[in-house]
Amino acid sequence: MYDGGELLFLFKFSRFIDMILTGEGERPIRPYIKIGGTMKKGLPLFILVLFLSLPLSSFAGAPLDSVKGNVDKVLDVLRDPALKGESGMKAKKAKIHTISDKMFDFNELSRRTLGQNWTRLNAGQQKEFTELYKSILEDAYVDKIVTYTDEKVLYNKENPLTEKTVEVQTTIVAKKCDIPINYRVIQKGTEWRVYDVVIEGVSLISNYRTQFREILTNKTPEALLETLRKKVGKA
């Protein structure tokens, strides 16, 4: 349980995901979050990896080129006919975990999620937070990826945010609705890495920042880490 209050991660968002995958129902209700309680299924890594795993239309620009390279690898895993049964499922998950390590900048994602609270953690705590946060995102949502369906994704445009960050705007064309998905990527050396995903205006970073800020308002960084350790079974 989060000590910061009762977490109500709305059932409507879970339904939103199901609609995307199944093509059932009308246009989904826009997701949002309240604070505290037991963490349940919803936005983070599922959205990150699932929608990056869908085929993008042709495009120009290094950010999209980088994303597409990883997308193709995920697609190869999801479509691999040799990966069947329980052993195949485990292999798929392991391969996708490996791809996500290269696709996303979890250090940047962690730092931006905590915002100003990042500096309250010492170097060791920052490292542990990043590892725990990544584990929570992956372990909680990667199971959803195997329900992948071959939706169509349209590239709209690249929108420069800063000298080193770009928002890649795409639209998922599902059977019953179109869903705008924006990928925020940051340049690190010669690579572009995903640090946030915004679905219909709802940001991964903003969702979790609110939850973690609630905890850190009245508790120490160590208390936050202990909460996350319990989530991943490392307490």
MIDOSE-1310 file (N, C-alpha, C; in nm, 2 decimals, decimal comma, always signed):
residues 235
mydg	+0,08/-0,12/+0,00/+0,00/+0,00/+0,00/+0,09/+0,13/+0,00; +0,05/+0,22/-0,08/+0,12/+0,35/-0,07/+0,07/+0,42/+0,06; +0,16/+0,48/+0,13/+0,13/+0,55/+0,25/+0,07/+0,69/+0,22; +0,09/+0,73/+0,10/+0,04/+0,87/+0,06/-0,11/+0,88/+0,04
gell	-0,18/+0,77/+0,06/-0,33/+0,78/+0,04/-0,38/+0,66/-0,04; -0,49/+0,67/-0,09/-0,55/+0,56/-0,17/-0,54/+0,58/-0,32; -0,47/+0,49/-0,38/-0,45/+0,50/-0,53/-0,57/+0,44/-0,60; -0,63/+0,53/-0,68/-0,74/+0,49/-0,76/-0,70/+0,49/-0,91
flfk	-0,64/+0,39/-0,96/-0,59/+0,39/-1,10/-0,71/+0,33/-1,18; -0,78/+0,42/-1,24/-0,92/+0,39/-1,28/-0,94/+0,27/-1,37; -1,04/+0,20/-1,35/-1,08/+0,09/-1,43/-1,10/+0,13/-1,57; -1,15/+0,26/-1,59/-1,17/+0,31/-1,72/-1,05/+0,31/-1,81
fsrf	-0,93/+0,33/-1,75/-0,81/+0,33/-1,83/-0,78/+0,18/-1,88; -0,80/+0,09/-1,79/-0,78/-0,05/-1,83/-0,87/-0,09/-1,94; -1,00/-0,04/-1,94/-1,09/-0,06/-2,04/-1,04/+0,01/-2,17; -0,99/+0,13/-2,16/-0,93/+0,20/-2,27/-0,83/+0,11/-2,34
idmi	-0,74/+0,04/-2,27/-0,64/-0,05/-2,33/-0,71/-0,16/-2,40; -0,81/-0,22/-2,33/-0,88/-0,34/-2,39/-0,94/-0,30/-2,52; -1,00/-0,18/-2,53/-1,06/-0,13/-2,65/-0,96/-0,12/-2,76; -0,84/-0,07/-2,73/-0,74/-0,06/-2,83/-0,71/-0,20/-2,89
ltge	-0,70/-0,30/-2,80/-0,65/-0,43/-2,84/-0,76/-0,51/-2,91; -0,88/-0,49/-2,87/-0,99/-0,57/-2,92/-1,08/-0,50/-3,03; -1,07/-0,37/-3,03/-1,15/-0,29/-3,13/-1,29/-0,29/-3,09; -1,32/-0,32/-2,96/-1,46/-0,32/-2,91/-1,50/-0,18/-2,85
gerp	-1,63/-0,15/-2,86/-1,69/-0,04/-2,79/-1,66/+0,09/-2,86; -1,70/+0,20/-2,80/-1,69/+0,33/-2,86/-1,55/+0,39/-2,82; -1,53/+0,51/-2,86/-1,40/+0,58/-2,82/-1,38/+0,57/-2,67; -1,26/+0,53/-2,63/-1,24/+0,51/-2,49/-1,24/+0,65/-2,41
irpy	-1,26/+0,63/-2,28/-1,26/+0,75/-2,20/-1,12/+0,79/-2,17; -1,09/+0,91/-2,16/-0,95/+0,96/-2,14/-0,91/+0,92/-2,00; -0,79/+0,86/-1,99/-0,74/+0,82/-1,86/-0,69/+0,93/-1,77; -0,69/+0,90/-1,64/-0,63/+0,99/-1,54/-0,61/+0,91/-1,41
ikig	-0,54/+0,97/-1,32/-0,49/+0,90/-1,20/-0,52/+0,98/-1,07; -0,55/+0,91/-0,96/-0,55/+0,97/-0,83/-0,44/+0,90/-0,75; -0,42/+0,94/-0,63/-0,29/+0,90/-0,55/-0,32/+0,80/-0,45; -0,21/+0,72/-0,42/-0,21/+0,63/-0,30/-0,25/+0,49/-0,33
gtmk	-0,25/+0,40/-0,24/-0,31/+0,26/-0,25/-0,22/+0,16/-0,32; -0,28/+0,05/-0,36/-0,21/-0,05/-0,43/-0,19/-0,03/-0,58; -0,07/-0,04/-0,63/-0,05/-0,01/-0,77/-0,11/-0,12/-0,86; -0,19/-0,08/-0,95/-0,26/-0,17/-1,04/-0,23/-0,15/-1,18
kglp	-0,28/-0,23/-1,27/-0,24/-0,22/-1,41/-0,29/-0,10/-1,47; -0,22/-0,04/-1,57/-0,26/+0,08/-1,64/-0,16/+0,13/-1,74; -0,10/+0,24/-1,73/-0,03/+0,31/-1,83/+0,11/+0,26/-1,86; +0,21/+0,26/-1,77/+0,35/+0,28/-1,81/+0,41/+0,19/-1,91
lfil	+0,48/+0,08/-1,88/+0,56/+0,01/-1,98/+0,47/-0,05/-2,09; +0,35/-0,09/-2,05/+0,26/-0,15/-2,16/+0,24/-0,05/-2,27; +0,21/+0,07/-2,23/+0,19/+0,17/-2,34/+0,32/+0,20/-2,41; +0,43/+0,21/-2,33/+0,56/+0,24/-2,39/+0,60/+0,14/-2,50
vlfl	+0,59/+0,01/-2,46/+0,64/-0,09/-2,55/+0,54/-0,13/-2,65; +0,41/-0,14/-2,61/+0,31/-0,19/-2,70/+0,30/-0,09/-2,82; +0,29/+0,03/-2,80/+0,27/+0,13/-2,91/+0,40/+0,15/-2,99; +0,51/+0,13/-2,92/+0,63/+0,14/-3,00/+0,65/+0,01/-3,08
slpl	+0,57/-0,10/-3,05/+0,58/-0,22/-3,12/+0,50/-0,22/-3,24; +0,41/-0,12/-3,26/+0,32/-0,12/-3,37/+0,39/-0,05/-3,49; +0,36/-0,10/-3,61/+0,44/-0,05/-3,73/+0,41/+0,10/-3,76; +0,52/+0,18/-3,77/+0,51/+0,32/-3,81/+0,51/+0,33/-3,96
ssfa	+0,45/+0,43/-4,01/+0,46/+0,46/-4,15/+0,60/+0,52/-4,18; +0,63/+0,53/-4,31/+0,77/+0,58/-4,34/+0,78/+0,72/-4,29; +0,91/+0,76/-4,26/+0,93/+0,89/-4,21/+1,08/+0,93/-4,23; +1,11/+1,06/-4,21/+1,24/+1,10/-4,22/+1,28/+1,16/-4,08
gapl	+1,41/+1,16/-4,04/+1,45/+1,22/-3,92/+1,51/+1,11/-3,83; +1,62/+1,15/-3,76/+1,70/+1,06/-3,68/+1,61/+1,01/-3,56; +1,53/+1,09/-3,49/+1,45/+1,04/-3,38/+1,36/+0,92/-3,42; +1,29/+0,94/-3,53/+1,20/+0,83/-3,58/+1,28/+0,71/-3,63
dsvk	+1,39/+0,74/-3,69/+1,47/+0,63/-3,74/+1,52/+0,54/-3,63; +1,56/+0,60/-3,52/+1,60/+0,53/-3,40/+1,49/+0,45/-3,34; +1,37/+0,51/-3,33/+1,26/+0,44/-3,28/+1,22/+0,32/-3,37; +1,22/+0,34/-3,50/+1,17/+0,24/-3,59/+1,27/+0,12/-3,58
gnvd	+1,40/+0,15/-3,56/+1,49/+0,03/-3,55/+1,46/-0,06/-3,44; +1,42/+0,00/-3,33/+1,38/-0,08/-3,21/+1,24/-0,15/-3,23; +1,15/-0,07/-3,30/+1,02/-0,12/-3,33/+1,03/-0,25/-3,41; +1,11/-0,25/-3,51/+1,12/-0,37/-3,60/+1,17/-0,49/-3,52
kvld	+1,26/-0,47/-3,42/+1,30/-0,58/-3,34/+1,19/-0,63/-3,25; +1,11/-0,54/-3,20/+1,00/-0,59/-3,12/+0,90/-0,67/-3,20; +0,87/-0,62/-3,32/+0,78/-0,68/-3,41/+0,83/-0,82/-3,45; +0,96/-0,84/-3,47/+1,02/-0,97/-3,50/+0,99/-1,07/-3,38
vlrd	+1,00/-1,02/-3,26/+0,98/-1,10/-3,14/+0,83/-1,14/-3,14; +0,74/-1,05/-3,15/+0,60/-1,07/-3,13/+0,55/-1,16/-3,24; +0,61/-1,16/-3,36/+0,56/-1,24/-3,47/+0,63/-1,37/-3,49; +0,73/-1,39/-3,41/+0,82/-1,51/-3,43/+0,74/-1,64/-3,40
palk	+0,71/-1,72/-3,51/+0,63/-1,84/-3,49/+0,70/-1,95/-3,41; +0,83/-1,93/-3,39/+0,90/-2,03/-3,31/+0,88/-2,01/-3,16; +0,83/-1,89/-3,12/+0,82/-1,86/-2,98/+0,67/-1,89/-2,94; +0,64/-2,02/-2,92/+0,51/-2,06/-2,88/+0,52/-2,13/-2,75
gesg	+0,40/-2,15/-2,68/+0,39/-2,22/-2,56/+0,45/-2,14/-2,44; +0,46/-2,21/-2,33/+0,51/-2,14/-2,21/+0,66/-2,10/-2,22; +0,74/-2,19/-2,28/+0,88/-2,15/-2,29/+0,90/-2,04/-2,39; +0,81/-2,04/-2,50/+0,82/-1,93/-2,60/+0,78/-1,80/-2,54
mkak	+0,68/-1,80/-2,45/+0,63/-1,68/-2,39/+0,74/-1,62/-2,30; +0,81/-1,71/-2,23/+0,92/-1,66/-2,14/+1,03/-1,60/-2,23; +1,06/-1,66/-2,34/+1,16/-1,61/-2,43/+1,12/-1,48/-2,49; +0,99/-1,46/-2,53/+0,94/-1,33/-2,58/+0,97/-1,22/-2,48
kaki	+0,93/-1,25/-2,35/+0,94/-1,15/-2,25/+1,08/-1,11/-2,23; +1,17/-1,21/-2,23/+1,31/-1,18/-2,21/+1,37/-1,09/-2,32; +1,33/-1,13/-2,44/+1,38/-1,05/-2,56/+1,33/-0,91/-2,56; +1,20/-0,89/-2,52/+1,14/-0,76/-2,51/+1,20/-0,67/-2,40
htis	+1,23/-0,74/-2,29/+1,31/-0,67/-2,18/+1,44/-0,61/-2,24; +1,51/-0,70/-2,31/+1,64/-0,66/-2,37/+1,62/-0,54/-2,46; +1,52/-0,54/-2,55/+1,50/-0,44/-2,64/+1,46/-0,31/-2,57; +1,38/-0,32/-2,46/+1,34/-0,20/-2,39/+1,45/-0,13/-2,32
dkmf	+1,55/-0,21/-2,28/+1,67/-0,15/-2,22/+1,74/-0,05/-2,32; +1,74/-0,08/-2,45/+1,80/+0,00/-2,55/+1,71/+0,11/-2,60; +1,58/+0,08/-2,59/+1,48/+0,17/-2,65/+1,46/+0,29/-2,56; +1,46/+0,27/-2,43/+1,42/+0,37/-2,33/+1,54/+0,42/-2,25
dfne	+1,54/+0,54/-2,21/+1,64/+0,59/-2,12/+1,57/+0,60/-1,98; +1,59/+0,49/-1,90/+1,53/+0,48/-1,78/+1,59/+0,57/-1,67; +1,71/+0,61/-1,69/+1,77/+0,71/-1,60/+1,70/+0,84/-1,62; +1,69/+0,88/-1,74/+1,62/+1,01/-1,77/+1,48/+1,01/-1,73
lsrr	+1,41/+0,89/-1,76/+1,27/+0,88/-1,72/+1,26/+0,89/-1,57; +1,35/+0,83/-1,49/+1,34/+0,83/-1,35/+1,36/+0,97/-1,29; +1,47/+1,04/-1,35/+1,50/+1,17/-1,30/+1,38/+1,27/-1,33; +1,32/+1,26/-1,45/+1,21/+1,35/-1,48/+1,09/+1,32/-1,40
tlgq	+1,07/+1,19/-1,37/+0,95/+1,15/-1,29/+0,96/+1,21/-1,15; +1,07/+1,20/-1,09/+1,08/+1,26/-0,95/+1,09/+1,41/-0,95; +1,14/+1,47/-1,07/+1,14/+1,62/-1,07/+1,24/+1,67/-0,97; +1,20/+1,77/-0,90/+1,28/+1,84/-0,80/+1,32/+1,74/-0,69
nwtr	+1,24/+1,64/-0,66/+1,27/+1,55/-0,56/+1,39/+1,46/-0,59; +1,43/+1,46/-0,71/+1,54/+1,37/-0,75/+1,67/+1,41/-0,67; +1,69/+1,53/-0,64/+1,81/+1,58/-0,57/+1,80/+1,54/-0,42; +1,69/+1,50/-0,37/+1,68/+1,46/-0,23/+1,73/+1,32/-0,21
lnag	+1,75/+1,24/-0,32/+1,81/+1,11/-0,32/+1,96/+1,12/-0,34; +2,04/+1,05/-0,26/+2,18/+1,05/-0,29/+2,21/+0,96/-0,41; +2,34/+0,95/-0,45/+2,37/+0,87/-0,57/+2,33/+0,73/-0,56; +2,35/+0,66/-0,45/+2,31/+0,53/-0,43/+2,16/+0,51/-0,44
qqke	+2,09/+0,60/-0,37/+1,94/+0,59/-0,38/+1,88/+0,62/-0,52; +1,95/+0,71/-0,59/+1,90/+0,74/-0,73/+1,92/+0,61/-0,81; +2,03/+0,54/-0,80/+2,05/+0,42/-0,87/+1,95/+0,31/-0,84; +1,93/+0,30/-0,71/+1,83/+0,19/-0,67/+1,69/+0,23/-0,71
ftel	+1,65/+0,36/-0,70/+1,52/+0,40/-0,75/+1,50/+0,37/-0,89; +1,60/+0,40/-0,98/+1,59/+0,37/-1,12/+1,57/+0,23/-1,15; +1,65/+0,14/-1,08/+1,63/+0,00/-1,10/+1,50/-0,06/-1,05; +1,45/-0,01/-0,94/+1,32/-0,05/-0,89/+1,20/+0,00/-0,98
yksi	+1,21/+0,12/-1,02/+1,11/+0,19/-1,10/+1,10/+0,11/-1,23; +1,22/+0,08/-1,29/+1,22/+0,01/-1,42/+1,16/-0,13/-1,40; +1,19/-0,19/-1,29/+1,14/-0,33/-1,26/+0,99/-0,33/-1,25; +0,94/-0,22/-1,18/+0,79/-0,21/-1,16/+0,72/-0,19/-1,30
leda	+0,78/-0,11/-1,38/+0,72/-0,08/-1,51/+0,72/-0,21/-1,60; +0,83/-0,27/-1,60/+0,84/-0,39/-1,68/+0,76/-0,51/-1,63; +0,78/-0,54/-1,50/+0,71/-0,66/-1,45/+0,56/-0,64/-1,45; +0,51/-0,52/-1,43/+0,37/-0,50/-1,41/+0,29/-0,50/-1,55
yvdk	+0,36/-0,47/-1,65/+0,29/-0,45/-1,78/+0,33/-0,53/-1,90; +0,45/-0,59/-1,89/+0,50/-0,66/-2,01/+0,41/-0,78/-2,05; +0,34/-0,84/-1,95/+0,24/-0,95/-1,98/+0,14/-0,90/-2,08; +0,10/-0,78/-2,08/+0,00/-0,72/-2,17/+0,05/-0,73/-2,32
ivty	+0,18/-0,72/-2,34/+0,23/-0,70/-2,47/+0,19/-0,82/-2,57; +0,18/-0,94/-2,51/+0,16/-1,06/-2,59/+0,02/-1,06/-2,65; -0,07/-0,96/-2,61/-0,20/-0,95/-2,67/-0,20/-0,86/-2,79; -0,08/-0,82/-2,84/-0,06/-0,74/-2,95/-0,14/-0,77/-3,07
tdek	-0,20/-0,67/-3,13/-0,28/-0,69/-3,26/-0,22/-0,59/-3,36; -0,24/-0,62/-3,48/-0,17/-0,55/-3,59/-0,25/-0,42/-3,63; -0,25/-0,33/-3,54/-0,32/-0,20/-3,56/-0,23/-0,12/-3,66; -0,29/-0,02/-3,72/-0,21/+0,07/-3,81/-0,18/+0,19/-3,74
vlyn	-0,05/+0,24/-3,75/-0,01/+0,36/-3,69/+0,04/+0,46/-3,79; -0,01/+0,58/-3,79/+0,03/+0,68/-3,88/+0,12/+0,78/-3,82; +0,23/+0,81/-3,89/+0,32/+0,92/-3,85/+0,26/+1,05/-3,89; +0,26/+1,15/-3,79/+0,21/+1,28/-3,82/+0,32/+1,38/-3,84
kenp	+0,40/+1,40/-3,74/+0,52/+1,49/-3,75/+0,61/+1,48/-3,63; +0,73/+1,54/-3,65/+0,82/+1,55/-3,54/+0,81/+1,70/-3,49; +0,80/+1,71/-3,36/+0,79/+1,85/-3,30/+0,91/+1,87/-3,21; +1,01/+1,95/-3,25/+1,12/+1,98/-3,16/+1,08/+2,04/-3,03
ltek	+1,12/+1,99/-2,92/+1,09/+2,05/-2,79/+1,20/+2,14/-2,74; +1,33/+2,09/-2,74/+1,45/+2,16/-2,71/+1,55/+2,12/-2,81; +1,67/+2,16/-2,79/+1,78/+2,13/-2,88/+1,81/+1,98/-2,88; +1,78/+1,91/-2,77/+1,81/+1,77/-2,75/+1,69/+1,68/-2,74
tvev	+1,57/+1,74/-2,74/+1,45/+1,66/-2,72/+1,35/+1,68/-2,84; +1,28/+1,58/-2,87/+1,18/+1,58/-2,98/+1,06/+1,50/-2,94; +0,94/+1,55/-2,98/+0,82/+1,48/-2,96/+0,77/+1,42/-3,10; +0,77/+1,29/-3,11/+0,72/+1,22/-3,23/+0,58/+1,20/-3,22
qtti	+0,50/+1,26/-3,30/+0,35/+1,25/-3,30/+0,30/+1,15/-3,39; +0,23/+1,05/-3,34/+0,17/+0,95/-3,42/+0,02/+0,93/-3,39; -0,05/+0,86/-3,47/-0,19/+0,82/-3,45/-0,21/+0,68/-3,47; -0,27/+0,61/-3,37/-0,30/+0,47/-3,38/-0,44/+0,46/-3,44
vakk	-0,46/+0,39/-3,55/-0,59/+0,37/-3,62/-0,64/+0,24/-3,58; -0,73/+0,24/-3,48/-0,79/+0,11/-3,43/-0,92/+0,09/-3,51; -0,99/-0,02/-3,48/-1,12/-0,05/-3,55/-1,23/+0,05/-3,52; -1,23/+0,10/-3,39/-1,34/+0,19/-3,35/-1,30/+0,33/-3,33
cdip	-1,17/+0,36/-3,32/-1,13/+0,49/-3,28/-0,98/+0,52/-3,33; -0,95/+0,65/-3,33/-0,81/+0,69/-3,35/-0,75/+0,74/-3,22; -0,63/+0,70/-3,19/-0,57/+0,74/-3,06/-0,44/+0,81/-3,09; -0,43/+0,94/-3,05/-0,30/+1,00/-3,07/-0,20/+0,96/-2,96
inyr	-0,08/+0,92/-3,01/+0,03/+0,88/-2,92/+0,15/+0,96/-2,95; +0,21/+1,03/-2,85/+0,33/+1,11/-2,87/+0,44/+1,05/-2,79; +0,55/+1,03/-2,86/+0,67/+0,98/-2,80/+0,77/+1,09/-2,78; +0,82/+1,11/-2,66/+0,92/+1,21/-2,63/+1,05/+1,14/-2,62
viqk	+1,15/+1,18/-2,71/+1,28/+1,12/-2,71/+1,39/+1,22/-2,68; +1,50/+1,18/-2,63/+1,61/+1,27/-2,60/+1,74/+1,21/-2,66; +1,82/+1,31/-2,71/+1,94/+1,27/-2,78/+2,05/+1,25/-2,67; +2,11/+1,13/-2,67/+2,22/+1,10/-2,58/+2,34/+1,05/-2,67
gtew	+2,43/+1,14/-2,70/+2,54/+1,11/-2,79/+2,48/+1,10/-2,93; +2,50/+0,99/-2,99/+2,44/+0,97/-3,13/+2,31/+0,89/-3,13; +2,26/+0,87/-3,01/+2,13/+0,79/-3,00/+2,02/+0,88/-2,95; +1,90/+0,83/-2,99/+1,77/+0,89/-2,94/+1,70/+0,79/-2,86
rvyd	+1,67/+0,83/-2,74/+1,61/+0,73/-2,64/+1,47/+0,79/-2,59; +1,37/+0,70/-2,58/+1,24/+0,74/-2,53/+1,25/+0,77/-2,38; +1,20/+0,88/-2,34/+1,19/+0,91/-2,19/+1,05/+0,94/-2,15; +0,95/+0,95/-2,24/+0,81/+0,97/-2,19/+0,72/+0,93/-2,31
vvie	+0,60/+0,89/-2,28/+0,50/+0,87/-2,38/+0,37/+0,94/-2,33; +0,31/+1,01/-2,42/+0,18/+1,08/-2,39/+0,07/+1,02/-2,48; -0,03/+0,97/-2,41/-0,14/+0,92/-2,48/-0,27/+1,00/-2,45; -0,32/+1,06/-2,55/-0,43/+1,15/-2,54/-0,41/+1,26/-2,44
gvsl	-0,29/+1,31/-2,43/-0,26/+1,42/-2,34/-0,22/+1,37/-2,20; -0,22/+1,24/-2,18/-0,18/+1,19/-2,05/-0,04/+1,14/-2,05; +0,05/+1,20/-1,97/+0,19/+1,17/-1,97/+0,23/+1,06/-1,86; +0,31/+0,97/-1,91/+0,36/+0,87/-1,81/+0,43/+0,93/-1,70
isny	+0,52/+1,02/-1,73/+0,60/+1,09/-1,62/+0,51/+1,17/-1,53; +0,41/+1,24/-1,58/+0,33/+1,32/-1,49/+0,24/+1,23/-1,40; +0,20/+1,12/-1,45/+0,12/+1,02/-1,36/+0,20/+0,98/-1,24; +0,32/+0,93/-1,27/+0,40/+0,87/-1,16/+0,46/+0,98/-1,07
rtqf	+0,49/+1,10/-1,13/+0,54/+1,21/-1,05/+0,45/+1,25/-0,94; +0,32/+1,25/-0,97/+0,22/+1,28/-0,87/+0,22/+1,18/-0,76; +0,22/+1,06/-0,79/+0,22/+0,95/-0,69/+0,34/+0,96/-0,60; +0,46/+0,97/-0,66/+0,58/+0,97/-0,58/+0,60/+1,10/-0,50
reil	+0,55/+1,21/-0,56/+0,55/+1,34/-0,48/+0,47/+1,33/-0,36; +0,35/+1,26/-0,37/+0,26/+1,25/-0,25/+0,34/+1,18/-0,14; +0,41/+1,07/-0,17/+0,49/+1,00/-0,07/+0,60/+1,09/-0,01; +0,67/+1,16/-0,10/+0,79/+1,23/-0,05/+0,75/+1,36/+0,02
tnkt	+0,62/+1,40/+0,01/+0,58/+1,52/+0,08/+0,59/+1,50/+0,23; +0,56/+1,38/+0,28/+0,57/+1,36/+0,43/+0,67/+1,25/+0,47; +0,73/+1,19/+0,37/+0,82/+1,08/+0,41/+0,96/+1,10/+0,34; +1,05/+1,02/+0,39/+1,19/+1,03/+0,34/+1,21/+0,95/+0,21
peal	+1,32/+0,98/+0,14/+1,35/+0,90/+0,02/+1,36/+0,75/+0,05; +1,41/+0,72/+0,17/+1,43/+0,58/+0,21/+1,29/+0,51/+0,22; +1,19/+0,59/+0,27/+1,06/+0,53/+0,27/+1,00/+0,50/+0,14; +1,03/+0,59/+0,04/+0,98/+0,57/-0,10/+1,05/+0,44/-0,15
letl	+1,18/+0,43/-0,13/+1,25/+0,31/-0,18/+1,19/+0,18/-0,12; +1,16/+0,19/+0,01/+1,11/+0,07/+0,08/+0,97/+0,03/+0,02; +0,89/+0,13/-0,01/+0,76/+0,11/-0,08/+0,78/+0,03/-0,21; +0,88/+0,08/-0,29/+0,91/+0,02/-0,42/+0,97/-0,12/-0,41
rkkv	+1,05/-0,14/-0,30/+1,11/-0,27/-0,28/+1,00/-0,37/-0,26; +0,90/-0,33/-0,18/+0,79/-0,42/-0,15/+0,71/-0,45/-0,28; +0,70/-0,36/-0,37/+0,63/-0,38/-0,50/+0,70/-0,48/-0,58; +0,83/-0,48/-0,58/+0,90/-0,58/-0,66/+0,95/-0,70/-0,59
gka	+0,91/-0,71/-0,46/+0,95/-0,83/-0,38/+1,09/-0,83/-0,33; +1,15/-0,71/-0,31/+1,29/-0,71/-0,27/+1,30/-0,65/-0,13; +1,19/-0,64/-0,06/+1,19/-0,59/+0,08/+1,24/-0,70/+0,18
